Amino acid sequence: MRSRYAVVLLVVLAANFLLPRLMPGDPFELLSVEDGYAGAAFTDEQIARYKAYYGLDKPLHAQFLRYVEGLLTGDLGYSIYYKTGVAEMIRARIPWTVFIVLCALVASSVVGTVLGSLSAVLREGPADRLMYFFMMVFSEIPSFLLGTLLLIFLAARLGWFPLSGGATAFAVYSSPLEQAADLLRHAALPVLTLALAGVGNFYLLARSSMLTVLTKDYIRTARAKGLSKGRILFRHALRNALPPIVARFFMSMGGMFGGAVLVENVFAYPGMGRLLRDAVLARDYVLAQGVFLTIAVTALLMNWAADVVYRRLDPRVA
């Protein structure tokens, strides 16, 4: 298993290095245009000096070796556009993304598991069919489109939530509680979007797992003993149906990081997604590499954690 993850990591590093360089345009040529992204002008000599500083004047294999050497020493590089260390920028932005991802993941897993369990108990009934229909609908709607719809109806039309940002601009808070309330109001729609986009996966998995468990002999024995439906459902069935759901929790975290990239741009939320957007617009290779790598490594770590947890919860898995 370790060798498999090592190979995947090498592929991720190679793709992370090549993808930004495949983008059309050049960061320094873009910065040298008066009406460009930065509105600054550089001479050819200055551009050549900057390329030499970032090693972009060297062959690709030499650039890749320099990139890997930097990673081994914990150096993610220096942003071309922001003129700041990439690691510092990621440390400042990642708490915003982690917060909405964790909140959305907990909400979607709890709601999806409860509804999936009830749907399995009520299988083939009207309630089961209705829940199944709605969960399939939410699963098929892209997260950015779902976020746009919520933004239009809940924020723009009803005014229940702020339209954008992570906090009210220039706000002066009278207490930490007031600040926390403001942060939660701004995070509500991104969290709701990610939760609705992910709840269908947990629902379908919980429903399938519970349907399998409910056919087992020990469930029939529990019913024969006269145990209540609630005790059979939560004490016996759900406990044995949880291992794949817990594994999916960790696996979904990496996927939600990817979904957050789009959702954060819909709501102008100041997380990793907004940072990646700015890096792509500015053709900032170094910053884009750092953000891509952080998201990819997070996904790999969560998949590894899912493997470990699933093996611990279900010893039958080799």
N, C-alpha and C positions, 0 to 999 in steps of 0.2 A: 504494500500500500504506500509506503514511503517513497519507493522508486517511482510510482505512478504520479504522485504529487510533485516530485522533483522534475519529472519530464514536463508536466503541465506548467510548472513555474518557469522553466526555460522557454517554453513556447510563449508564455505571457510576456516575459522580458523581451523576447525578439519582436513580438507584435507591438508591444508598448513603445519600443524604440522606432520601429518602421512606420507605424500608422501616422504619427504627427508629421513625419517627413514626406508622406505621400499627399498631404494637403496641398492644394494649389496655392501659389504665392510664396513669398519669402518674408520672414519677420522684419528683416532690416530694410528690404526694399519697400515694405509696407510703411515702415516708420519714416522712410525718407521722403514720402510724398506729402506735400503741404496740406492737402485735403484728406489725408489718410486717417487711420484710426487714432493716431496720437497727435496729429497736427504738428509734427516736428520735421525739420529738414536736416539730412546728413549728406555729407559729401561721399564720393566713392572711397576716398581714403579712410574716412571714419567707419564706413560700412565694412571695409576689409579688416580694420582693426577689431571691430566688434566680433566678426566671424572668427577671427583668430583667437580671441579671448574665449569664446564659447566652443572652440574646436570644430566649427562648422565648415572650415576650409579644408579639413582633412578627409580622406576616403571614409566611406561608411564603416568599414571594418574597424578602422582606428577610432572612429567616434563611438562605436558600440563598446569597444574595450574600455574606453575612458568612462563611458556610462556605467558599465558593470563595476569598474574599480571604485567609482563614486558610491555606488549602492553598498558595496562591501564595507565601506567606511562610514555609512550612514549619511552620506552627502547626496541630497536630491537635486542639488544645483541651485542656480541663481536665476530668478525670473528675468526674462529679456525685457518684458514690458513694465513690470512693476518695480524692477530693480531691488527686489527683496528675496531673501532665502525662501525657496519653495517649501521646505519643511515647516518654517514658521507660519507661512500662509495656510498650509493645510491644518496645522495645529489650531489656528484661529477659527477655521471654518468647519472642521469636522464635528465639533460638539453639536452644532446646529442640525446637521444631517443625522447624526447618531440619535439625537433626541426624537425627531419625528419618525425615524425608522423603527426605533424600539417601541414607541407608543403605538404606532400603526400595527406593528407585528403582534404585540400583546393583544390589542383589540381584535384584530382579524382572527387570531388563533383561538381566542376564547369564544367569540361569537360564532365562528365557523364550526368549532368543535361541539358546542352546545346545540346549535341548529342541526348539524349533521347527525348527532346522536338521536335527537328527537325525530328527525326525518326517518332514521333507520327503524325506530320503534313504530312509527306511523306509516311504514312503507306501503306504497300503492294506494294510500288514502289521498283525499283532496289536499290536506295540508302538506303532505310530502310532495305532491306534484307541484303545488304552488311555490314552495320553497326551492325546489329543484329548478324550476323555470327562472326565478329571479336570480338565483346564484349563477346559473349559466349565462344570463344576460350580463351581470356585472363582471363575470370572468372574461367576456369577449370585448368589453369596452376598453380601449387603450387608456392608460392612466392619465395621459395629458389631456385627452378629450373629456374624460370624467372630471378632471380638475377644472377645465374650462367651463363646463356646465355648472359646476358648483359655484365657481367664481361669479358667473353671470347671475344666477338665481339667488344664492344666499348672501353674496357680498354686494353686487352692484344693484340688484333690484330690491332686495329686502333689507340690506344694510345691517345684517346680523353680525358680520365679521369684517375685518379690514380687507381692503382690496389687495394689498401687497406688503412686502417687507417682513422683517422678523421682530420689529418693535416700532413703536410710534416715534417718528423723527423729532428730535429736540425735546423729547418729553422729560419733565422733571417729576420724579416720583416722590411721594411723601413717605413711603414705607416700602420695604422689600416685598410685602404682600401685594401691593399695588403694581410693582414692577413684574412680579410673577404672573399676575392676572393679565397684564398687557402682553407678555410673551406667549402665554397660553392662547389668548385670543388670536394672535397672529399665526400660531402653529396649528390651530384647530382645522382649518381647511386642508392644508397639506397632509395632516395626519388622517383626516377623514377620507381624502382621496386615495391615499395608499392603502388604508384599511379596507375600503370598499373594493379596490382592485385586487386585493389579496384574499378576501374572506372566502371567495368561491373555492379556491384551492383547498383550504382547510375543511370547508363543508364537504366537498366531494370525498376527500380522504377519510374524514371522520365517519361519514355515512357508509362508505365501502368497508372500512375496518370494523365498524359496529355490526354491519350485516353479517360479516364473516364470524364474528365472535358470538353473536346471538344464536348461531346454529350449533354451537359447541355443546358437548354432553354436560359439562358442569353448569351451564345455564339451565338446561332442562332439569338437572338435579335441584338447583336452587328454586325453580318454580314448583317442583314436586314437594319441596319442603314447606311451601306456603309463604315464602319470603315476599315482602312487598315489591311492587314494580320499581319503585324508586331505589330500593336497596339493591335489587338485581341490576338495574341500569348503571348506577354510579359506583357501587361497591365491587361488583363482579365484572360486568361487561366493559365499562369505560376504562377501568384500570388495565385490563388486558388489551384494549384497543389503543392505548396511549403511545406505545413505542414508536410506530411510524409517524404519529402526529408530532411527537417531540423532535424526532429527526427532521421532519419537514420544517419545524420552527427554525432550526439553525440553518437549513438549506435556503429557506426563504429570505433570510437576512441579506445574503449576498445579492439576491435578485431584487430586493427592495432598495438596496443602495443604487442599483442601476435605474430602477423606476424613479427614485428620488431625483436623479439628474434632470429628468424631464419635468417632474412635478414642481421642483424648486424654481424652474424658469417660468412656469405658468404663474406662480404666485410671487415671483421676484424674492424668494426666500434666500437669505444669505448663507447658503451651505455649499457643499462641494459641487453641486450641479451648476450653480451660478458661477463658481470659480472656473469650472471646466468650460462653460460657455465663453467667458471672457478670454480664456487662454486660446480657444479655437479662433475666435474673432481676430485676435491679435497675432495669430500664428506663433504663439509663444510655445515653442517645442518643449522647452524645459519644464514649464508649469504644466502643460498638458500631460507630459510623461509622468510627472509626480502624482497628478490626480488619477489618471488611468491606473497607475500601479497600485495606489492605495485602494481603489475600488476592487481591482482584480485580486489582490492579496487578501482583502477582507472576505471576498467570495470563497477563495480557496480555504481559508482558515475555518469558515463556517461549515463548509462541506466536510472538512476533516473532523470538526467537532461533532457534526451529525453522525458520521461513521462511528466515532468513539462512543457517543451517547447511546446510539442504537444497539451497539454490541453489548454495552453494559446493561441496558434495559431488557434485552432479549438474548440470553445466553445461547439460544439455538442457532443464532447467526454466527457463522465461522469467522 
